[in-house]
């Protein structure tokens, strides 16, 4: 967007006696993408811009077209007209980016290479140092507010404990930025993101796995019970996403969907003894109770598989995973995800909601009364 402003592709334009501020011509932008090697051809350029439309980053100036057309039509970045949806996830991400830029631009930065258990980590800081800095720079009014900010950054995958064993605390625990915001990203990376199409091709819903690459072998992770008490759970975790996908990106796996070998297709048959309808679940006096589960994903994921649709049910639960520690069981029905009612959705849609949401997952489930 900023490069387009600099290149004067974004400017006020007049059409049919009306002036449209800060817009660009779709055909000119496609030319620009090819000229600046952001897209190899027009078809790819169109797909990239459609991705931006799907993510509510750009739109047609009159919202008359829901798709991106390679024509003399006017489009605009939502950030230029104030319609960009600043939900909580976006706000936390932008706050994390702002803090990172501020930290790396100062001479005596608290971000340093440090060592823990003979392993060196980049861009690290102590929890108490970050708290001091946030208060000193006016980024937080007090230490409590600074801790809440640090926890939000950790739950959204922006910072983490160096060995992924602790939440964020005002202490001498060592943390690092998980995202290198200054890495030059190309638009074509958008086309490698997980999609509902890719999800539907998988034998199981893959959203039990996080987008963050895990460490193989034994790890510890946080699991939050329904009473909000934090509990440390240790287990032998599943194999690395990186090893399964062949991806070496140290920050985010761009292809988190696992490709299982034919023999690894798990739970092909539903665990439900019989089909259950929404009407049956919601009817007065039905033998079902609702529970709220708060699950903090570890570096591998949340540790469960969902199947079916309208309603979806829990097909499998990793006994050593965060979901199991929070009280999730097979055969429970998914009522809501992060406050959104989902009984009417299929598992592909629910999996997409969870994969694109925060690491801390709040789910309401319904289970049969014994």
BAGUTOR-513182 format. One line per field, with one value per residue: residue number from 1; x, y, z of N, C-alpha, C in turn. Coordinates in pm, whole numbers, plus 50000, padded with zeros to 5 digits. Layout:
BEGIN
pos = c(NUM_...)
n.X = c(X_...)
n.Y = c(Y_...)
n.Z = c(Z_...)
ca.X = c(X_...)
ca.Y = c(Y_...)
ca.Z = c(Z_...)
c.X = c(X_...)
c.Y = c(Y_...)
c.Z = c(Z_...)
***
This chain:
BEGIN
pos = c(1_2_3_4_5_6_7_8_9_10_11_12_13_14_15_16_17_18_19_20_21_22_23_24_25_26_27_28_29_30_31_32_33_34_35_36_37_38_39_40_41_42_43_44_45_46_47_48_49_50_51_52_53_54_55_56_57_58_59_60_61_62_63_64_65_66_67_68_69_70_71_72_73_74_75_76_77_78_79_80_81_82_83_84_85_86_87_88_89_90_91_92_93_94_95_96_97_98_99_100_101_102_103_104_105_106_107_108_109_110_111_112_113_114_115_116_117_118_119_120_121_122_123_124_125_126_127_128_129_130_131_132_133_134_135_136_137_138_139_140_141_142_143_144_145_146_147_148_149_150_151_152_153_154_155_156_157_158_159_160_161_162_163_164_165_166_167_168_169_170_171_172_173_174_175_176_177_178_179_180_181_182_183_184_185_186_187_188_189_190_191_192_193_194_195_196_197_198_199_200_201_202_203_204_205_206_207_208_209_210_211_212_213_214_215_216_217_218_219_220_221_222_223_224_225_226_227_228_229_230_231_232_233_234_235_236_237_238_239_240_241_242_243_244_245_246_247_248_249_250_251_252_253_254_255_256_257_258_259_260_261_262_263_264_265_266_267_268_269_270_271_272_273_274_275_276_277_278_279_280_281_282_283_284_285_286_287_288_289_290_291_292_293_294_295_296_297_298_299_300_301_302_303_304_305_306_307_308_309_310_311_312_313_314_315_316_317_318_319_320_321_322_323_324_325_326_327_328_329_330_331_332_333_334_335_336_337_338_339_340_341_342_343_344_345_346_347_348_349_350_351_352_353_354_355_356_357_358_359_360_361_362_363_364_365_366_367_368_369_370)
n.X = c(50084_50189_50400_50258_50134_50362_50442_50249_50029_49813_49574_49363_49081_48872_48547_48265_48167_48223_48445_48677_48856_49198_49236_49289_49344_49238_49347_49585_49719_49759_49941_50151_50220_50332_50544_50700_50777_50620_50428_50417_50258_49949_49727_49810_49849_49585_49472_49615_49526_49260_49280_49346_49109_48936_49029_48945_49104_49130_48881_48610_48541_48274_48164_48042_48136_48224_48438_48776_48847_49033_49040_48933_48849_48776_48943_49009_49226_49117_49224_49272_49029_48913_48763_48875_48860_48923_48965_49013_49229_49374_49442_49611_49819_49916_49995_50200_50380_50440_50566_50787_50928_50992_51156_51377_51489_51623_51935_52042_51894_51661_51637_51824_52084_52069_52148_52021_52026_52246_52169_52145_51944_51771_51681_51587_51441_51405_51121_51062_51223_51097_50853_50940_51034_50801_50640_50810_50831_50578_50399_50238_50031_50083_50242_50072_49901_50093_50173_49936_49933_50165_50084_49876_50019_50170_49972_49876_50078_50297_50507_50706_50785_51123_51164_50911_50763_50635_50379_50336_50515_50591_50892_51220_51218_51296_51213_51120_51081_50863_50800_50967_50935_51058_51133_51147_50859_50692_50417_50325_50340_50097_49940_50015_49897_49692_49381_49019_48964_49191_49169_48940_49028_49177_49202_49125_49013_49255_49304_49387_49649_49895_50001_50255_50588_50684_50908_51075_51029_51038_50831_50706_50395_50146_49832_49505_49262_48900_48837_49007_49254_49604_49791_50076_50168_50331_50449_50511_50532_50360_50502_50713_50567_50719_50885_50703_50589_50798_50879_51084_51065_51137_50951_50662_50471_50396_50242_50046_49874_49862_49995_49892_50033_49889_49842_49815_49574_49354_49092_48875_48611_48310_48296_48059_47771_47527_47364_47312_47087_47065_46824_46757_46963_46908_46652_46402_46472_46644_46890_47152_47441_47597_47932_48210_48521_48853_49129_49472_49677_49967_50304_50261_49986_49630_49543_49323_49065_48810_48501_48241_47928_47690_47530_47888_48124_48350_48602_48846_49082_49393_49552_49765_49753_49674_49392_49277_49369_49217_48969_48832_48648_48593_48311_48176_47978_48028_47945_48000_48262_48511_48315_48142_47851_47822_47683_47550_47738_47984_48268_48490_48459_48455_48710_48866_48800_48917_49189_49265_49230_49301_49566_49475_49198_48853_48596_48259_48104_47878_47772_47660_47455_47561)
n.Y = c(49879_50127_50150_50174_50417_50581_50544_50678_50537_50509_50744_51042_51004_51078_50999_50970_51232_51235_51240_51009_50950_50849_50597_50315_50191_49881_49736_49876_49824_49548_49541_49673_49490_49281_49416_49484_49242_49113_48941_48667_48655_48771_48626_48521_48763_48857_48663_48714_48973_48914_48763_48966_49107_48916_48911_49150_49375_49530_49688_49731_50061_50139_49920_49745_49524_49206_49056_49062_49230_49232_49499_49827_49930_50088_50048_50035_50064_49956_50071_50326_50450_50422_50194_49957_49656_49664_49430_49245_49064_49174_49422_49347_49224_49443_49608_49455_49459_49732_49769_49601_49728_49965_49873_49756_49974_50136_50222_50102_49847_49623_49384_49110_48872_48582_48317_48002_47710_47621_47684_47919_48209_48430_48781_48815_48877_48961_48893_49078_49292_49371_49458_49676_49841_49887_50034_50252_50369_50457_50287_50132_50190_50094_49824_49603_49641_49622_49355_49229_49311_49181_48916_48901_48936_48701_48502_48542_48450_48616_48678_48452_48217_48110_47831_47753_47697_47851_48091_48448_48637_48872_48855_48695_48529_48410_48543_48563_48739_48591_48639_48775_49081_49237_49085_49055_49015_48850_48907_48675_48480_48472_48300_48052_48003_47829_47692_47662_47481_47319_47213_47055_46846_46690_46389_46415_46681_46928_47120_47086_47129_47376_47675_47739_47622_47331_47213_46908_46596_46574_46807_47081_47233_47491_47446_47547_47508_47476_47624_47830_47797_47775_47516_47312_47089_46796_46608_46350_46475_46507_46440_46674_46946_47065_46857_46698_46849_46948_47205_47485_47726_47940_48080_48088_47818_47788_47603_47449_47229_46888_46621_46314_45984_45702_45493_45627_45741_45859_45756_45707_45634_45754_45841_45856_45692_45708_45927_46272_46541_46904_46997_46798_46828_47083_47076_47124_46986_46797_46536_46661_46848_47169_47274_47491_47525_47625_47651_47655_47658_47459_47448_47265_47230_47225_46974_46804_46657_46746_46649_46588_46770_47026_46915_46960_46721_46607_46415_46291_46297_46403_46235_46344_46610_46971_47008_46779_46811_47028_46922_46818_46575_46283_46261_46484_46773_47055_47366_47648_47867_48063_48249_48253_48122_47794_47565_47523_47495_47333_47105_47194_47472_47545_47460_47637_47876_47835_47793_48041_48199_48321_48187_48110_47931_47939_47731_47621_47328_47052_46778_46439_46348_46125)
n.Z = c(50000_50086_49907_49671_49711_49711_49448_49313_49219_49374_49412_49402_49200_48920_48817_48618_48688_48956_49234_49352_49630_49703_49551_49328_48991_48884_48663_48615_48851_48839_48627_48755_48959_48810_48680_48900_48990_49178_49110_48886_48657_48504_48589_48839_48973_48987_49152_49387_49456_49494_49724_49905_49899_50005_50264_50360_50305_50075_49866_49628_49520_49532_49636_49458_49338_49437_49379_49248_48959_48663_48528_48412_48669_48981_49286_49641_49926_50239_50462_50382_50371_50614_50668_50740_50917_51245_51440_51751_51717_51500_51609_51822_51680_51527_51735_51844_51629_51619_51871_51838_51626_51755_51958_51822_51702_51879_52041_52283_52316_52474_52352_52293_52207_52385_52617_52715_52899_52747_52490_52231_52179_51959_51962_52233_52562_52908_53112_53322_53242_53005_53110_53267_53059_52901_53079_53131_52877_52838_52720_52866_53150_53403_53589_53600_53380_53181_53204_53122_52855_52763_52795_52611_52374_52377_52367_52115_51958_51905_52079_52280_52542_52558_52548_52532_52769_52960_53048_53010_53246_53509_53564_53588_53371_53045_52731_52378_52063_51845_51586_51312_51229_51042_50831_50486_50314_50048_49829_49708_49901_50022_49874_49954_50190_50430_50327_50300_50106_50098_50351_50335_50184_50347_50541_50805_51017_51032_51222_51476_51497_51551_51374_51435_51431_51603_51865_51830_52009_52370_52527_52724_52802_52831_52984_53022_53261_53294_53516_53503_53624_53595_53462_53445_53202_53102_52826_52581_52272_51954_51625_51450_51277_51081_50991_50867_50666_50527_50555_50629_50749_51014_51159_51089_50973_50640_50521_50693_50689_50740_50547_50543_50538_50360_50547_50781_50823_51047_51268_51068_51080_51228_51574_51701_51828_51711_51473_51567_51590_51562_51662_51843_52030_52134_52231_52488_52807_52709_52730_52773_52867_52893_52859_52930_52784_52819_52630_52592_52326_52258_52124_51926_51892_51967_52021_51939_51731_51506_51361_51114_51091_51157_51390_51463_51594_51855_51745_51807_52076_52184_52435_52579_52530_52524_52504_52619_52879_52951_52975_52756_52567_52362_52140_52236_52148_51938_52039_52048_51931_52049_52131_51915_51773_51651_51580_51343_51147_50928_50971_50826_50807_51078_51152_51006_51134_51385_51325_51229_51445_51784_51996_52246_52305_52337_52396_52378_52463_52420_52603_52648_52923_53163)
ca.X = c(50000_50276_50474_50165_50120_50486_50446_50135_49921_49698_49551_49224_49043_48738_48473_48123_48145_48244_48585_48700_48990_49289_49200_49375_49278_49276_49433_49717_49783_49807_50064_50254_50262_50420_50664_50782_50804_50536_50347_50478_50166_49825_49639_49856_49821_49441_49450_49670_49436_49138_49312_49336_48965_48878_49072_48893_49212_49090_48743_48566_48507_48129_48125_47954_48200_48281_48561_48873_48845_49147_48974_48944_48760_48845_48946_49074_49264_49025_49295_49269_48896_48865_48671_48949_48805_49024_48922_49113_49348_49450_49497_49724_49928_49972_50064_50325_50470_50483_50662_50909_50999_51043_51264_51497_51542_51700_52073_52053_51769_51655_51639_51962_52109_52095_52163_51955_52055_52345_52110_52137_51819_51774_51577_51529_51429_51349_50985_51063_51280_50992_50757_51004_51041_50665_50596_50899_50803_50438_50319_50143_50024_50139_50297_49962_49859_50202_50165_49822_49976_50258_50008_49803_50117_50208_49858_49858_50192_50393_50623_50692_50896_51220_51142_50765_50719_50567_50304_50415_50515_50683_50997_51344_51200_51345_51118_51171_50982_50845_50788_51061_50851_51134_51161_51080_50763_50638_50273_50293_50327_49955_49880_50055_49827_49591_49250_48913_48975_49294_49119_48841_49093_49246_49114_49077_49032_49393_49327_49443_49788_49920_50083_50391_50665_50718_51034_51046_51065_50964_50811_50601_50310_50044_49693_49420_49140_48781_48831_49109_49381_49706_49850_50184_50152_50443_50412_50583_50442_50357_50618_50717_50501_50823_50933_50598_50557_50920_50892_51193_51043_51149_50848_50531_50461_50301_50157_50027_49794_49944_49964_49914_50047_49762_49819_49802_49442_49305_48949_48793_48471_48264_48291_47921_47695_47416_47359_47236_47052_47062_46694_46765_47054_46854_46515_46389_46482_46733_46992_47285_47484_47694_48053_48302_48660_48953_49245_49585_49753_50111_50372_50210_49845_49537_49536_49196_49016_48666_48447_48098_47873_47549_47645_48019_48154_48491_48630_48961_49152_49527_49550_49869_49742_49606_49246_49247_49393_49109_48845_48764_48631_48531_48164_48116_47936_48083_47836_48051_48408_48548_48194_48061_47764_47869_47611_47501_47852_48055_48398_48588_48442_48497_48856_48923_48781_49012_49325_49293_49202_49411_49615_49385_49072_48741_48493_48147_48070_47763_47798_47549_47456_47581)
ca.Y = c(50000_50245_50158_50222_50562_50645_50537_50755_50455_50543_50889_51080_50984_51128_50909_51008_51358_51216_51216_50900_50971_50741_50470_50271_50120_49740_49695_49937_49756_49418_49572_49708_49367_49208_49497_49483_49101_49064_48834_48625_48673_48841_48536_48520_48895_48863_48577_48784_49082_48853_48729_49090_49137_48817_48946_49285_49473_49621_49669_49819_50189_50146_49786_49683_49400_49131_48992_49153_49219_49294_49590_49969_49952_50154_49980_50118_49998_49995_50156_50462_50512_50400_50080_49835_49603_49648_49342_49229_48998_49270_49524_49290_49206_49574_49656_49380_49511_49865_49753_49541_49832_50061_49808_49732_50100_50208_50172_50009_49771_49507_49266_49066_48728_48527_48172_47929_47567_47604_47714_48063_48253_48565_48880_48776_48976_48911_48942_49198_49399_49420_49533_49804_49920_49927_50141_50366_50431_50500_50190_50080_50283_50032_49691_49510_49660_49573_49209_49192_49328_49073_48791_48906_48913_48560_48421_48560_48396_48720_48647_48323_48173_48053_47687_47736_47631_47942_48207_48570_48679_48979_48780_48681_48428_48460_48537_48616_48766_48474_48687_48878_49171_49304_48996_49100_48915_48872_48884_48539_48394_48461_48188_47929_47991_47724_47732_47566_47376_47226_47145_46955_46732_46614_46287_46465_46824_46942_47242_47057_47168_47519_47719_47755_47498_47284_47143_46764_46531_46607_46949_47113_47338_47538_47408_47619_47436_47559_47715_47931_47773_47736_47388_47272_46950_46748_46489_46327_46537_46454_46476_46813_46987_47091_46732_46639_46933_46986_47351_47522_47862_47936_48158_48031_47723_47839_47493_47374_47109_46769_46523_46186_45865_45628_45411_45711_45803_45824_45767_45730_45610_45843_45781_45865_45568_45738_46070_46360_46665_47025_47003_46707_46887_47206_47061_47135_46861_46702_46486_46715_46964_47254_47305_47585_47481_47724_47570_47731_47569_47457_47471_47170_47258_47211_46832_46735_46652_46763_46591_46602_46903_47058_46972_46892_46653_46580_46281_46234_46388_46359_46225_46427_46745_47077_46991_46676_46870_47122_46848_46779_46432_46246_46259_46613_46850_47191_47463_47779_47884_48202_48330_48244_48003_47719_47439_47512_47494_47207_47107_47274_47613_47559_47446_47763_47974_47810_47810_48184_48269_48329_48061_48073_47891_47920_47653_47565_47196_46986_46634_46363_46319_45980)
ca.Z = c(50000_50093_49781_49568_49735_49664_49302_49261_49165_49457_49408_49381_49060_48887_48728_48610_48761_49100_49270_49448_49688_49741_49488_49219_48882_48897_48552_48637_48963_48790_48551_48853_49027_48719_48658_49021_49022_49289_49051_48759_48545_48540_48665_48977_49027_49017_49269_49502_49493_49547_49863_49985_49911_50097_50400_50389_50300_49969_49820_49520_49582_49557_49681_49358_49294_49550_49333_49187_48814_48595_48434_48451_48782_49092_49414_49744_50051_50346_50557_50330_50388_50751_50681_50773_51043_51350_51549_51856_51664_51419_51699_51895_51584_51494_51855_51851_51525_51662_51981_51782_51553_51853_52033_51740_51649_51980_52053_52397_52318_52565_52268_52281_52196_52517_52621_52823_52887_52639_52359_52207_52121_51904_51998_52362_52669_53034_53134_53406_53161_52914_53193_53296_52936_52862_53170_53111_52748_52831_52645_52965_53263_53524_53566_53575_53241_53097_53206_53038_52717_52733_52783_52484_52268_52379_52325_51970_51887_51867_52162_52348_52627_52464_52531_52528_52892_53052_53000_53033_53385_53550_53633_53513_53267_52916_52619_52251_51960_51760_51449_51268_51151_50936_50719_50363_50268_49915_49822_49666_50019_50055_49803_50021_50317_50440_50275_50329_50005_50144_50471_50300_50122_50451_50599_50933_51036_51080_51298_51608_51494_51539_51262_51483_51426_51737_51885_51840_52135_52491_52554_52821_52748_52925_52961_53116_53293_53287_53630_53473_53689_53499_53499_53357_53161_53021_52750_52457_52176_51818_51544_51407_51153_50982_50932_50785_50551_50457_50562_50717_50798_51159_51227_51066_50864_50541_50479_50816_50673_50732_50444_50609_50453_50357_50666_50900_50827_51181_51296_50950_51114_51334_51708_51750_51816_51618_51439_51656_51522_51645_51730_51957_52129_52192_52278_52634_52880_52643_52825_52739_52946_52823_52934_52867_52792_52779_52590_52539_52240_52273_51997_51826_51866_52079_52053_51918_51593_51496_51238_51096_51067_51187_51461_51461_51720_51881_51695_51877_52169_52223_52582_52639_52474_52601_52507_52719_53012_52979_52998_52633_52550_52235_52133_52270_52031_51943_52043_52009_51924_52079_52141_51793_51766_51535_51563_51206_51055_50909_51038_50751_50846_51218_51156_50956_51241_51492_51276_51210_51569_51882_52052_52354_52244_52430_52328_52452_52410_52483_52616_52701_53067_53183)
c.X = c(50087_50357_50385_50139_50243_50491_50331_50029_49794_49686_49402_49193_48899_48672_48325_48090_48161_48391_48594_48841_49066_49251_49297_49292_49329_49374_49575_49793_49836_49936_50180_50308_50360_50552_50758_50805_50734_50445_50409_50390_50037_49732_49679_49828_49675_49411_49502_49576_49303_49158_49297_49190_48901_48913_49034_49004_49185_48944_48715_48512_48358_48073_48026_48011_48263_48408_48649_48877_48963_49095_48992_48838_48841_48831_49024_49114_49171_49093_49294_49131_48833_48771_48743_48903_48913_48969_49038_49242_49436_49516_49619_49843_49996_50047_50199_50426_50526_50589_50795_50993_51063_51164_51391_51561_51625_51837_52087_51924_51777_51654_51785_51968_52146_52096_52088_51975_52142_52288_52098_52006_51832_51660_51509_51525_51375_51210_50982_51123_51176_50890_50813_51000_50903_50615_50679_50867_50658_50350_50215_50147_50088_50183_50187_49916_49965_50202_50051_49857_50070_50186_49931_49898_50158_50094_49831_49982_50296_50521_50600_50806_50991_51206_50994_50709_50635_50483_50390_50400_50615_50794_51121_51336_51235_51243_51186_51054_50981_50840_50897_50984_50926_51172_51080_50987_50713_50490_50239_50285_50181_49891_49917_49982_49726_49457_49148_48917_49076_49246_49026_48904_49160_49152_49057_49095_49170_49414_49375_49591_49801_50001_50229_50463_50707_50861_51001_51082_50979_50952_50709_50520_50205_49908_49609_49290_49021_48769_48941_49240_49482_49778_49960_50171_50273_50401_50508_50490_50449_50477_50602_50640_50605_50867_50830_50571_50679_50944_50999_51179_51047_51039_50711_50538_50358_50210_50130_49946_49884_49899_49996_49944_49917_49736_49792_49666_49374_49155_48864_48644_48431_48259_48149_47848_47579_47419_47272_47209_47059_46934_46695_46852_46986_46712_46509_46394_46572_46846_47134_47315_47592_47812_48137_48444_48751_49084_49353_49671_49902_50175_50324_50064_49760_49514_49400_49158_48864_48620_48298_48055_47727_47481_47774_48042_48305_48517_48745_49026_49286_49532_49657_49863_49669_49455_49205_49264_49282_48974_48771_48761_48572_48379_48098_48081_47982_47970_47883_48203_48439_48426_48103_47983_47795_47794_47568_47612_47912_48197_48503_48581_48489_48650_48924_48912_48889_49155_49362_49268_49322_49449_49527_49246_48966_48628_48383_48111_47949_47792_47678_47566_47465_47456)
c.Y = c(50125_50262_50210_50372_50635_50649_50609_50668_50475_50696_50917_51067_51025_51034_50946_51126_51343_51185_51108_50916_50841_50605_50436_50197_49976_49697_49750_49865_49619_49436_49597_49583_49288_49283_49492_49342_49054_48952_48797_48648_48738_48753_48532_48652_48910_48781_48645_48895_49029_48811_48852_49131_49043_48848_49089_49391_49575_49593_49763_49947_50204_50013_49718_49551_49331_49058_49096_49128_49296_49385_49734_50001_50008_50074_50067_50029_50049_50084_50302_50528_50481_50284_49949_49784_49577_49562_49320_49166_49094_49375_49472_49272_49339_49634_49586_49430_49647_49856_49697_49647_49932_50003_49793_49862_50178_50143_50069_49931_49656_49377_49226_48915_48678_48375_48114_47780_47536_47625_47865_48098_48398_48650_48845_48892_48906_48970_49071_49318_49459_49502_49671_49896_49972_50042_50268_50442_50477_50408_50124_50173_50226_49890_49588_49518_49606_49420_49161_49205_49216_48940_48786_48879_48766_48472_48432_48519_48497_48708_48510_48303_48094_47903_47651_47664_47720_48045_48330_48614_48793_48915_48775_48570_48490_48436_48588_48650_48647_48515_48790_48971_49238_49211_49040_48989_48951_48838_48740_48442_48375_48337_48054_47906_47878_47776_47626_47452_47272_47146_47031_46832_46642_46509_46328_46615_46847_47055_47215_47095_47318_47548_47734_47621_47456_47233_46994_46713_46575_46758_46964_47226_47375_47487_47477_47542_47531_47654_47821_47911_47726_47612_47354_47123_46911_46622_46472_46372_46468_46503_46616_46837_47007_46963_46671_46718_46970_47134_47388_47663_47863_48012_48096_47929_47774_47729_47402_47247_46988_46681_46387_46077_45786_45551_45495_45777_45760_45844_45791_45713_45698_45768_45785_45732_45585_45886_46148_46490_46783_47034_46915_46765_47000_47192_47066_46997_46757_46661_46530_46835_47039_47284_47406_47540_47593_47649_47661_47636_47574_47476_47376_47198_47247_47064_46769_46743_46664_46706_46623_46743_46910_46951_46894_46825_46634_46434_46214_46340_46326_46353_46308_46571_46844_47058_46889_46731_46966_47054_46807_46627_46404_46243_46388_46688_46995_47292_47602_47778_48031_48295_48323_48113_47926_47587_47416_47501_47354_47219_47186_47420_47636_47550_47573_47872_47959_47836_47958_48265_48271_48193_48015_48052_47870_47851_47612_47433_47142_46836_46566_46340_46168_45918)
c.Z = c(50000_49965_49669_49585_49681_49512_49234_49191_49247_49460_49391_49232_49039_48787_48734_48702_48913_49126_49378_49503_49712_49682_49376_49114_48882_48787_48569_48749_48922_48710_48649_48924_48940_48699_48777_49075_49150_49242_48917_48637_48595_48623_48812_49046_49068_49142_49397_49549_49546_49693_49953_50001_50012_50242_50437_50394_50189_49933_49703_49581_49611_49609_49587_49308_49415_49509_49263_49037_48755_48485_48483_48556_48898_49221_49513_49863_50163_50450_50513_50342_50523_50768_50714_50909_51146_51463_51647_51802_51586_51508_51774_51802_51553_51614_51870_51750_51564_51773_51930_51711_51649_51927_51949_51691_51751_51997_52164_52412_52418_52485_52243_52256_52335_52510_52739_52798_52765_52499_52345_52136_52074_51961_52131_52461_52793_53054_53213_53331_53067_52990_53224_53175_52894_52948_53146_52982_52733_52750_52735_53086_53389_53491_53536_53430_53144_53091_53116_52890_52675_52714_52651_52368_52262_52326_52176_51891_51844_51950_52223_52445_52538_52445_52543_52650_52983_52978_53032_53179_53406_53633_53546_53408_53131_52805_52493_52159_51866_51614_51423_51175_51036_50822_50598_50313_50128_49914_49788_49784_50058_49992_49864_50151_50312_50391_50310_50230_50050_50265_50434_50238_50226_50509_50733_50937_51096_51179_51439_51613_51476_51414_51305_51480_51566_51743_51897_51978_52251_52506_52664_52765_52851_52887_53065_53137_53287_53405_53622_53548_53585_53550_53398_53328_53076_52949_52635_52346_52040_51740_51487_51279_51044_50914_50840_50659_50470_50461_50662_50772_50951_51231_51210_50954_50766_50490_50598_50801_50658_50617_50502_50506_50459_50485_50789_50911_50956_51193_51172_50977_51231_51467_51766_51729_51719_51586_51537_51583_51619_51725_51855_52068_52207_52247_52431_52700_52816_52738_52789_52829_52868_52915_52857_52891_52743_52755_52534_52458_52271_52137_51888_51794_51990_52115_52042_51770_51595_51362_51228_51067_51102_51272_51436_51596_51733_51845_51770_51964_52204_52376_52651_52593_52561_52611_52612_52859_53051_52996_52872_52621_52412_52252_52186_52142_52048_51930_51998_52012_51942_52073_52020_51791_51638_51512_51418_51103_51040_50964_50961_50792_50988_51228_51108_51062_51349_51446_51261_51336_51662_51935_52167_52296_52351_52354_52426_52384_52485_52488_52680_52851_53083_53245)
***
